[in-house]
Amino acid sequence: MARPEAPQRFRRVQALLAARLAQQVLQVWRELMDPAKVDASWPAVRAALMPLVRQAREQSAALARSAYLDARRDAGVGDVGFTPKGPLPLLADRLEAALDVTGPVEFKKAIAAGKTPQQAIDTAAVRMVGSTQYLALEGGRQTMQRSIDADERATGWARVTDGDPCAWCAMLASRGPVYKSAKTAGDPRRGGNTYHDHCACQAWPAFTLDEPFIGIAEKLYDDWLRETRGHGGKHAVNAFRRWWESEGRSAYTAPARP
């Protein structure tokens, strides 16, 4: 029997990892970046950031591998004969490009828009934290998703979010358990394994065809049905988003920070 608290515990641990990375990124950015000499100071900043992101990505993947095996055991499947899949390699070109775009490029865009150097530093910092967290947490997310896809005993997955998701994540979480064999054609909430910068969501494996909803997902499902009644496709998505941003989000209580 799966432990009902395990998915949220896994999400919180990944959130702690992301928070630690954010602190490290901000420290490097503010200590080494010279707003008066952006191009000259940037190579040292980037060189310091790259190993931090790679290390966090490896840690995220390790946490996911351990959690996946725990989920298997809790479901009565066991952990013999299956090895969780690791994430895809993080190519240097991709990491460098992500840092460049959210670092000096974002800083220069902010200056061009009329912001002060300090404001530009802060603006770039927010973008950089989001991007680096995404690449780091991708390690665990890919580990979960690739393991689910490769595991013959896994039936699918559920999206686990906190109590204060954005409209997009709330919509995807409302799907509840998504089965590998399920047909999603015509369901505007397809793509449940997609994420964005500053996203707190994680995937959790399912091993039966009658998996319970996780966390707030069941209430979100009821909300989705109610708010999208009479709409389809992108019109349903827009109707849910309008409701979520105007009144829906306030109906959910965000949990304490991890």
VOGU-3710 file (C-alpha; in Angstrom, 3 decimals, decimal comma):
1> marpeapqrf> 0,000/0,000/0,000  1,473/3,322/-1,048  2,122/5,854/1,687  -0,166/8,848/1,009  2,408/11,323/2,354  5,296/10,043/0,196  4,588/12,099/-2,973  4,418/15,392/-1,077  7,494/14,506/0,949  9,365/13,890/-2,297
11> rrvqallaar> 8,162/17,217/-3,701  9,264/19,058/-0,562  12,742/17,508/-0,642  13,158/18,555/-4,259  11,950/22,049/-3,325  14,607/22,251/-0,614  17,249/21,311/-3,157  15,993/24,045/-5,483  16,022/26,585/-2,644  19,634/25,755/-1,759
21> laqqvlqvwr> 20,642/26,136/-5,391  18,920/29,522/-5,546  20,957/30,728/-2,570  24,180/29,552/-4,197  23,348/31,131/-7,547  22,444/34,452/-5,965  25,635/34,493/-3,916  27,829/33,909/-6,979  25,892/36,398/-9,087  26,051/39,213/-6,545
31> elmdpakvda> 29,637/38,627/-5,452  31,266/38,164/-8,858  29,114/40,135/-11,276  30,298/43,701/-11,880  27,466/45,759/-13,423  30,030/48,251/-14,697  31,971/45,496/-16,499  29,356/42,943/-17,495  31,184/41,290/-20,376  34,506/41,167/-18,537
41> swpavraalm> 33,103/39,708/-15,309  30,648/37,257/-16,842  33,062/34,388/-17,740  34,060/33,976/-14,090  30,412/34,032/-13,005  29,432/31,417/-15,558  32,385/29,198/-14,663  31,328/29,282/-10,997  27,656/28,582/-11,756  28,014/25,606/-14,086
51> plvrqareqs> 29,255/23,058/-11,518  26,592/24,193/-9,035  23,834/23,420/-11,531  25,354/20,078/-12,512  25,776/19,033/-8,880  22,173/19,965/-8,034  20,946/18,105/-11,105  22,792/14,959/-10,001  21,367/15,295/-6,484  17,848/15,723/-7,857
61> aalarsayld> 18,256/12,591/-9,961  19,588/10,607/-6,998  16,617/11,657/-4,865  14,245/10,597/-7,631  15,889/7,197/-8,062  15,580/6,497/-4,348  11,980/7,742/-4,216  11,033/5,654/-7,235  12,279/2,460/-5,632  10,516/3,384/-2,385
71> arrdagvgdv> 7,274/3,922/-4,322  7,708/0,543/-5,977  8,160/-1,199/-2,621  5,229/0,652/-1,054  3,025/-0,446/-3,961  4,019/-4,063/-3,378  5,932/-4,253/-6,650  9,356/-4,567/-5,023  12,660/-3,274/-6,291  14,245/-6,477/-7,645
81> gftpkgplpl> 14,910/-6,652/-11,360  14,378/-2,984/-12,166  16,869/-0,148/-12,120  15,510/3,402/-12,421  16,604/5,273/-15,511  18,808/8,338/-15,143  18,260/11,750/-16,747  19,541/12,692/-20,163  22,962/14,381/-20,161  22,974/18,132/-19,671
91> ladrleaald> 25,009/19,330/-22,632  27,512/22,120/-21,970  26,165/24,215/-24,875  22,644/24,107/-23,446  23,765/25,042/-19,950  25,999/27,863/-21,184  23,235/29,246/-23,407  20,725/29,197/-20,534  23,132/31,067/-18,284  24,081/33,599/-20,972
101> vtgpvefkka> 20,473/34,434/-21,795  19,380/34,856/-18,186  22,611/36,562/-17,099  24,292/39,283/-19,170  21,664/39,281/-21,917  18,835/39,789/-19,425  20,876/42,431/-17,577  21,450/44,412/-20,791  17,779/44,147/-21,761  16,789/45,559/-18,384
111> iaagktpqqa> 19,233/48,452/-18,743  17,886/49,160/-22,233  14,383/49,238/-20,768  15,438/52,048/-18,409  16,171/50,144/-15,220  19,009/51,109/-12,909  22,047/48,802/-12,699  20,831/47,449/-9,351  17,347/46,848/-10,711  18,864/45,125/-13,734
121> idtaavrmvg> 20,994/42,920/-11,482  17,892/41,894/-9,528  15,841/41,275/-12,676  18,520/39,026/-14,141  18,884/37,223/-10,813  15,215/36,206/-10,827  15,472/34,873/-14,376  18,725/33,057/-13,645  17,401/31,386/-10,508  14,356/30,133/-12,398
131> stqylalegg> 16,426/28,785/-15,264  19,047/27,076/-13,117  16,411/25,517/-10,878  14,623/24,191/-13,945  17,785/22,523/-15,268  18,608/21,077/-11,847  15,135/19,711/-11,103  14,973/18,329/-14,618  17,417/15,689/-13,361  14,834/14,268/-10,974
141> rqtmqrsida> 11,869/14,850/-13,263  13,508/13,032/-16,159  14,561/10,224/-13,846  10,960/9,751/-12,752  9,461/10,037/-16,219  12,013/7,821/-17,967  11,734/5,216/-15,218  7,940/5,208/-15,458  8,129/4,811/-19,233  10,605/1,914/-18,947
151> deratgwarv> 8,971/0,110/-16,020  6,556/-2,610/-17,141  4,909/-2,569/-13,714  4,227/1,182/-13,797  0,814/2,185/-15,116  1,547/5,893/-15,357  2,053/8,907/-13,123  0,380/11,754/-11,287  1,454/15,375/-11,148  2,176/16,518/-7,589
161> tdgdpcawca> 1,950/20,241/-6,908  1,995/22,429/-3,834  -1,076/24,264/-2,544  -0,363/27,398/-4,579  0,256/26,389/-8,203  -0,093/28,654/-11,210  -3,140/28,172/-13,450  -1,185/25,964/-15,866  0,081/23,601/-13,162  -3,299/23,507/-11,416
171> mlasrgpvyk> -4,914/22,523/-14,706  -2,403/19,721/-15,313  -2,647/18,465/-11,734  -6,421/18,262/-12,119  -5,963/15,300/-14,446  -5,045/13,128/-11,486  -3,331/9,841/-12,366  -2,364/9,719/-16,059  -1,987/6,229/-17,429  0,544/5,222/-20,033
181> saktagdprr> -2,158/3,509/-22,052  -4,671/6,331/-21,794  -5,775/8,235/-24,869  -5,390/11,976/-24,276  -6,609/13,164/-27,686  -9,041/15,999/-27,180  -7,953/16,599/-23,577  -6,531/20,151/-23,377  -4,746/19,135/-20,166  -2,424/16,757/-22,011
191> ggntyhdhca> 1,281/17,326/-21,472  1,148/16,628/-17,742  4,898/16,051/-17,617  5,823/19,561/-18,777  7,267/22,152/-16,398  8,378/25,788/-16,350  10,809/28,042/-14,505  9,958/28,488/-10,799  7,696/25,410/-10,994  7,201/23,383/-7,799
201> cqawpaftld> 5,603/20,332/-9,423  6,930/16,787/-9,556  5,750/13,509/-11,080  4,921/10,461/-8,976  4,641/6,910/-10,315  1,406/4,909/-10,371  1,351/1,107/-10,245  -2,375/0,317/-10,411  -5,318/1,367/-12,569  -7,245/2,756/-9,611
211> epfigiaekl> -4,682/5,156/-8,133  -6,100/7,791/-5,765  -5,697/11,483/-6,499  -2,751/13,122/-4,741  -3,005/16,233/-2,584  -5,345/18,878/-3,987  -5,730/17,157/-7,362  -9,180/15,721/-6,687  -10,618/19,101/-5,731  -8,909/20,609/-8,770
221> yddwlretrg> -10,598/17,990/-10,941  -14,018/18,998/-9,605  -13,132/22,649/-10,207  -12,036/21,883/-13,763  -15,307/20,123/-14,575  -17,367/22,945/-13,122  -15,488/25,873/-14,658  -15,056/24,394/-18,139  -18,588/23,077/-18,570  -19,730/23,960/-22,078
231> hggkhavnaf> -16,180/24,707/-23,280  -13,662/22,634/-25,151  -10,034/22,780/-26,250  -8,276/26,091/-25,724  -11,551/27,710/-24,656  -11,698/25,324/-21,701  -8,090/26,152/-20,824  -8,816/29,885/-20,958  -11,992/29,531/-18,900  -10,140/27,641/-16,166
241> rrwwesegrs> -7,236/30,107/-16,210  -9,570/33,111/-15,875  -11,347/31,504/-12,929  -8,081/30,464/-11,268  -6,529/33,923/-11,537  -9,648/35,805/-10,472  -10,887/33,696/-7,563  -9,834/30,054/-7,705  -6,294/30,438/-6,463  -7,393/32,142/-3,271
251> aytaparp> -9,504/29,084/-2,402  -6,375/27,023/-1,898  -3,991/27,473/1,004  -0,300/27,365/0,203  1,626/25,078/2,566  4,369/26,350/4,827  7,661/26,900/3,058  9,840/23,778/3,087
//
